[in-house]
Amino acid sequence: MRPLHAWKQFHTTSVSCQIYLEKNNGRLTDTLSRSLEQRLFWTALKSECEIQEYIPVPSFGIVNFKSPGTFPCPPCTSSGSEQRSGLETIGGLASNIDAKVERKSWYYYLTEILVRKIQNRVINTLYKDTNESWATMSFPKLVEIISEFETQLSKCHEQLADEIYFDLDTLHRHDEMIYHLQGRFWETYKYLYRPVLYCAIHTSAEATYPQ
């Protein structure tokens, strides 16, 4: 609701996270601490990407920072007693969290990160110049780039865990996590197809292609 105020808070968090990782990355050995470290990084990165979609603010720099892992590791990968103790340490709410909901939320979180990675690659590839550059691109090359990202998104969707699987063409308002995840996919497709729509509007009919 207050994007500029939020940006300041995210910026502080992101800078602190980068300083911390620069100093301590790789030194943590216990599973719980490593998991918290990784989730801190990915949450800060996702926050930067999302706030920049709404207001044109400077980058925090964390998108160019080496991540402490390809994906954050689950919050608990040890025995039951250690697992429960670790979760209680994190939030103090472990006893109230249903195991199925916990697993579903973790699948949601990991998929959010994966789709965010794809979306960032789409933006970095197709939006590094002005919109006018789309009309001057080789259209077959543009189609080739889009097809490659389509394949990545399709594979991501096909590999969704059963707990969060959804039909892309059906609106899932009944499930908040799936609803937001579906929105993330649609948003990525929006970024992917916008250059084609621009070319269709601004390019002469003689220069268009069947694709």
C-alpha positions in Angstrom: 0.0 0.0 0.0 3.0 2.3 0.5 5.5 1.2 -2.1 8.2 3.9 -1.4 8.2 3.1 2.3 8.3 -0.6 1.4 11.2 0.0 -1.0 13.3 1.6 1.8 12.6 -1.4 4.1 13.4 -3.9 1.4 16.6 -2.0 0.5 17.8 -2.0 4.1 17.1 -5.8 4.3 18.8 -6.5 1.0 21.9 -4.6 1.8 22.2 -6.2 5.2 21.7 -9.6 3.6 24.5 -9.0 1.1 26.9 -7.8 3.8 26.1 -10.8 5.9 26.5 -13.3 3.1 29.7 -11.7 2.0 31.1 -12.2 5.5 29.5 -15.6 6.4 28.5 -17.4 3.3 29.6 -21.0 3.4 30.6 -21.0 7.0 27.3 -22.3 8.4 27.2 -26.0 8.9 23.9 -26.8 10.6 20.8 -27.4 8.5 18.5 -24.9 10.2 20.9 -22.0 9.9 21.7 -22.7 6.3 18.0 -22.9 5.5 17.3 -19.6 7.2 20.3 -18.0 5.3 19.0 -19.2 2.0 15.4 -18.2 2.6 16.6 -14.7 3.7 18.5 -14.3 0.4 15.6 -15.5 -1.9 13.0 -13.4 0.0 15.1 -10.3 -0.4 15.7 -11.0 -4.1 12.0 -11.7 -4.8 11.1 -8.4 -2.9 13.4 -6.4 -5.1 12.0 -7.9 -8.3 8.4 -7.4 -7.3 8.8 -3.8 -6.1 10.5 -2.8 -9.3 7.5 -4.0 -11.3 5.5 -1.2 -9.7 7.8 1.7 -9.3 11.1 2.6 -11.2 13.5 2.5 -8.2 17.3 1.7 -8.2 18.3 -2.0 -7.9 19.4 -3.2 -4.5 22.1 -5.2 -6.2 21.1 -8.5 -4.8 19.9 -9.8 -8.2 23.6 -9.8 -9.2 24.8 -11.4 -6.0 25.9 -15.0 -6.0 23.2 -17.0 -4.3 24.0 -19.3 -1.3 22.3 -22.1 -3.2 20.3 -22.9 -6.4 17.2 -23.2 -4.2 16.8 -22.9 -0.4 16.9 -26.3 1.3 13.8 -27.4 3.3 13.7 -26.1 6.8 14.0 -29.6 8.2 15.8 -32.6 6.8 16.8 -34.4 9.9 15.0 -36.6 12.4 11.5 -35.9 13.7 12.6 -34.5 17.1 15.2 -32.2 15.6 12.8 -31.2 12.8 10.1 -30.1 15.3 12.6 -28.3 17.5 14.0 -26.4 14.5 10.6 -25.3 13.3 9.6 -24.1 16.8 12.8 -22.1 16.9 11.9 -20.5 13.5 8.4 -19.3 14.3 7.0 -20.9 17.5 4.0 -22.0 15.5 5.1 -25.5 14.4 2.6 -27.3 16.5 -0.3 -25.5 14.9 0.9 -26.1 11.3 -0.6 -29.1 9.5 2.0 -31.2 7.8 0.2 -31.2 4.5 -0.2 -27.4 4.5 3.5 -27.1 5.5 4.5 -29.3 2.6 2.2 -27.5 0.1 3.5 -24.1 1.2 7.1 -25.3 0.7 6.3 -26.5 -2.9 4.7 -23.1 -3.5 7.7 -21.2 -2.3 10.2 -23.3 -4.4 8.0 -22.9 -7.5 7.7 -19.2 -7.0 11.5 -19.0 -7.0 11.8 -21.1 -10.2 9.2 -19.0 -12.1 10.8 -15.8 -10.8 14.1 -17.0 -12.3 12.5 -17.6 -15.6 10.7 -14.3 -15.5 14.0 -12.5 -14.7 15.6 -14.2 -17.7 12.7 -13.1 -19.9 13.0 -9.5 -18.7 16.8 -9.4 -19.0 16.6 -10.9 -22.6 13.7 -8.9 -24.1 13.5 -5.7 -22.0 17.1 -4.6 -21.8 16.4 -1.9 -24.5 13.4 0.3 -25.3 10.2 -1.1 -26.7 11.0 0.2 -30.1 13.9 -2.3 -30.4 11.4 -5.1 -30.7 10.2 -3.8 -34.1 13.8 -3.8 -35.4 14.6 -7.3 -34.2 14.7 -10.2 -36.5 11.2 -11.6 -36.1 12.2 -15.2 -36.6 14.9 -14.7 -33.8 12.2 -13.2 -31.5 10.0 -16.2 -32.1 12.9 -18.5 -31.4 13.7 -16.7 -28.1 10.0 -16.8 -27.0 9.7 -20.5 -28.0 12.7 -21.4 -25.7 11.1 -19.6 -22.7 7.7 -21.2 -23.5 9.4 -24.6 -23.2 11.0 -23.6 -19.8 7.6 -22.5 -18.5 5.8 -25.6 -19.9 8.3 -27.9 -18.2 8.0 -26.0 -14.9 4.2 -26.3 -15.1 4.3 -30.0 -16.0 6.6 -30.8 -13.0 4.5 -29.1 -10.4 3.9 -31.2 -7.3 0.4 -32.6 -7.0 -0.4 -30.4 -4.0 -0.1 -27.2 -6.1 -0.8 -28.5 -9.7 -3.4 -26.5 -11.6 -4.9 -26.0 -15.1 -3.5 -22.8 -16.5 -6.8 -22.1 -18.3 -9.0 -22.3 -15.3 -9.1 -19.6 -12.6 -8.5 -21.1 -9.2 -9.9 -18.5 -6.7 -10.7 -21.3 -4.2 -7.1 -21.8 -3.3 -5.0 -18.8 -2.4 -1.5 -20.3 -3.0 -2.5 -21.8 -6.4 -4.3 -18.6 -7.3 -1.2 -16.5 -6.8 1.1 -19.1 -8.4 -1.2 -19.2 -11.5 -1.0 -15.4 -11.5 2.8 -15.6 -11.6 2.7 -17.9 -14.6 0.3 -15.6 -16.4 2.5 -12.6 -15.5 5.5 -14.3 -17.1 3.6 -15.1 -20.2 2.5 -11.4 -20.4 6.2 -10.3 -20.4 6.9 -13.0 -23.0 4.2 -12.1 -25.5 4.1 -8.4 -25.2 6.9 -7.9 -27.7 5.0 -9.9 -30.3 1.9 -7.7 -29.7 4.0 -4.6 -30.1 5.4 -5.9 -33.4 1.9 -6.7 -34.6 0.8 -3.2 -33.9 3.8 -1.3 -35.1 5.1 -3.4 -38.0 3.7 -3.2 -41.5 1.6 -6.1 -42.7 4.2 -7.0 -45.3 6.8 -7.6 -42.6 4.8 -10.0 -40.5 5.3 -13.8 -40.3 2.9 -16.6 -39.7 4.4 -17.3 -36.3 
